[in-house]
């Protein structure tokens, strides 16, 4: 039996009757169990699963420490919820989480009943509801099991207490993250997934630079819960936060020492699915904000990891294909979260909730209720996912989101009765949306690629940059989609400014220099049903989710590109397909014509002149976001497990290391006590990694092993 929520609990969640702290499932379950029989079961379970290492009397063996006595009681006293979390996430070591929710609870009850670990609920002040419930359920039943053993001797080891105090102090010293900090992030911190509201993946730190990067080495590394994951850690005041597989951990950013951990209790259907991919999370005020695999937004206290509130974004009855893989963006007291789903009817939305309470404030739907959908009813409009977190421009007070295409293309392609003047553009697919974060009102939009029926999304990060255009400084929103065509729009008005085609696609033959409207090639105009067509790129994209980087000092933008094409097939199903909405296009990825077998293309472009400054090509597709630093470096990772620092003037590799697994997440950099660190998660990955196997079959993957690497100068 697997560790998971019960249906009964889900019902409670959906009626929203409980407070955030009460929503933590374990105590609710434990509370309802009969104390005596549960402790008898707990003892039996302990003997079966734990006693071989911890000893039948729990006095410890050489394979596991004692789970009673002074050390144990001193360490866990008053922290029942954390002890439970520890057991669930770590024990038994060979298969953590393998017991059911109720079983772990019974074992906890048994351990505490015979160690006098926790006082009864209510006797300790300052406990959260969550802890009170756990204490209540775990308190010894004196009538049934005899008196509690005499108070154990307190563990008085000075080193232990000094170390625990230092960790507590580091967490207590965390300052609240203010709006001003998010607008002007301190260089030492990394407060948002790509470093700032502008989503430009840039750090002004330069201690690690072109001259010394050759000496970069491992400061510390840490194994994360194994999961598909594309996350960027966050760093604030010397504490690093990271998430993987619905666990969140706080670590000392300089030493890698664990400070706290949180584990989301997932219903079985969400375990080990695509839904575990998370690209980012947020920090704001005193809290961390995360999207969960069961599609809630949660707030955790950054100092303790305790649940502050829990808001259901997508109802549990909605199919699991609907995911929150782009995490939240914190803007002016609100937490914005977009949904993603390839094919489900009803479309996707961005929701804004109150950062303090989790109360919903507004929703914006990405499939427009207009006549741009080929005469199809609102119910038949699919896609419009928000795969990537938004960016924000405080000056115009607008958030920018990219919207993905539709993947069930018959809605846009099948002949239908249409009103005069209607289109099959499919708004707002493949558009940039500019929303007012206070109201959720759409202020402007620009559709980059109307009627996208090739899975060639224009959905990736919107970079907000300031550039001199005709002698005048202008603020622009830069978008480059899978087609590898860069579009620049005015950040306040959405007016089209310029484009650059990287020349790796065959669907668009021209871009109108005044409007940005794209002229389609013959192949693109008429996808022919059930015939193979030669289309460049493949849905891997000339680029994919891995972000570009922009150095505001030099005005140069760096692009992680890929050179592929595809054999594309449209396999239309009847409009009223009983199987419901589904992906009705297929493809196989292949090299570009005359390919030399190098697929990766790191390219630097001066945005003021649109001149390509350099191109660095290599075999293994790029796998990580880029990170530009003022030290003149571009950090980047590739499918062959290489993590590199490239010279931002030439693209040449100045330092590289082969990691334990593919660096397929977003690198970040920060500093603690004046020392700069670079961090990257390896071994997570998602669909982009899987598809690369088709073009580079010689690359072998390591066994799943999600790892956080942190590098520094010695
Ligand atoms: C294969 C040996 C092994 C088995 C089986 C095992 N453990 Fe452990 N356990 C350890 C080791 C080793 C540690 C210390 C290292 C660590 O903290 O991860 C530990 C630590 C612990 C701790 C923390 C002790 C402390 O003072 O911090 C708890 C609680 C615990 N185990 C409970 C359990 C439970 C409950 C089970 C059965 C479901 C179990 N263990 C099964 C080896 C084992």
Boltz pocket constraint, residues with backbone or C-beta under 6 A from the ligand:
constraints:
  - pocket:
      binder: B
      contacts: [[A, 45], [A, 46], [A, 49], [A, 50], [A, 51], [A, 52], [A, 53], [A, 54], [A, 63], [A, 64], [A, 65], [A, 66], [A, 67], [A, 71], [A, 72], [A, 75], [A, 83], [A, 86], [A, 87], [A, 90], [A, 91], [A, 92], [A, 93], [A, 94], [A, 99], [A, 107]]
      max_distance: 6.0
